Amino acid sequence: MQQRRPSSDSVGITFERAGRLYHLLSALAEGMQSRGALMRRLRTGLRTFYRDLDLLRTLGVDLRTETDGYALHSSLEEALGAVPFPDPELTFGDVMTLMRGRSQAHRKLKLLFQQITA
């Protein structure tokens, strides 16, 4: 039986939050990061930082808290595959696959992805 992922509506993914989650996962994919370093990099407060971590864990992203900070215990591709894309309820992994095409729709999706992750 395939596990059903929460939709963007059920977890409240906005474009701003989606971009922040993408950058958080990208930072964690580089290796162990302290809370302070992540908060500075994401330009976010403590409450938002913890809400984002909780959401990622709820979505099934394997994040671990260790003595020196936080770590991603999966590939970035796998983690992004669990995070809903704001519209139309795709994951970042789905979008990264779809934007490889050459049609107008693929270019539009690639532009939207670039706007969110800039």
C-alpha positions in Angstrom: 0.0 0.0 0.0 1.4 3.4 -1.0 1.7 6.0 1.7 -0.4 9.1 1.0 1.4 12.4 1.4 -0.3 15.4 2.9 -1.4 17.9 0.2 -0.2 21.5 0.2 -3.7 22.5 1.5 -3.5 20.2 4.5 -0.1 21.5 5.5 -0.4 25.1 4.5 2.5 25.4 2.0 2.8 29.0 0.7 5.2 30.0 -1.9 7.3 31.7 0.8 7.3 28.7 3.0 8.1 26.4 0.1 11.1 28.4 -0.7 12.3 28.4 2.9 11.8 24.6 3.2 13.8 24.1 -0.1 16.7 26.3 1.2 16.6 24.6 4.6 16.9 21.1 3.0 19.6 22.3 0.7 21.6 23.6 3.6 21.2 20.4 5.6 22.2 18.4 2.5 25.6 20.2 2.8 26.2 18.5 6.2 25.6 19.1 9.9 24.4 22.7 10.6 23.8 24.5 13.9 20.4 26.0 14.6 21.9 29.5 14.7 23.7 29.1 11.4 20.5 27.8 9.8 18.4 30.6 11.2 20.8 33.2 9.9 21.0 31.6 6.5 17.2 31.4 6.2 16.7 34.8 7.9 14.0 33.4 10.2 13.1 33.4 13.8 13.2 30.6 16.3 9.5 29.9 16.2 9.4 29.7 12.4 12.5 27.5 12.3 10.9 25.0 14.7 7.6 25.0 12.8 9.5 24.3 9.6 11.4 21.4 11.2 8.1 20.0 12.6 6.5 20.2 9.2 9.4 18.4 7.4 9.2 15.6 10.0 5.5 15.4 9.6 6.0 15.0 5.9 8.4 12.1 6.5 11.7 13.9 5.9 14.4 12.1 7.9 15.9 14.9 10.0 18.0 14.2 13.1 19.0 16.4 16.0 22.5 15.7 17.0 25.0 17.3 19.5 26.4 19.7 17.0 23.1 20.6 15.3 20.8 19.2 12.6 21.4 16.8 9.9 19.5 15.4 6.9 19.7 11.6 6.9 18.5 11.0 3.3 19.4 12.4 0.0 18.3 15.9 -0.9 16.3 14.4 -3.8 14.5 12.0 -1.5 13.7 14.8 1.0 12.4 17.2 -1.7 10.2 14.3 -3.0 8.3 14.5 0.3 7.7 18.3 0.3 4.5 19.4 -1.4 5.0 22.1 -4.1 2.6 25.0 -3.5 0.6 24.5 -6.7 -0.7 22.2 -8.1 0.1 19.9 -5.2 3.3 18.5 -6.5 6.4 17.7 -4.6 9.7 19.5 -5.3 10.9 16.1 -6.6 7.9 16.0 -9.0 8.6 19.5 -10.2 12.3 18.9 -10.7 11.5 15.9 -12.9 8.8 17.7 -14.9 10.9 20.8 -15.6 13.4 18.7 -17.7 11.0 18.8 -20.6 11.1 21.3 -23.5 7.5 22.4 -23.9 6.1 25.8 -22.9 4.5 24.2 -19.8 7.9 22.8 -18.8 9.5 26.3 -19.2 6.7 27.9 -17.1 7.2 25.3 -14.3 10.9 25.9 -14.4 10.4 29.7 -14.1 8.1 29.2 -11.1 10.6 26.9 -9.5 13.3 29.5 -10.0 11.2 32.2 -8.5 10.5 30.1 -5.4 14.1 29.0 -4.9 15.8 32.3 -5.6 
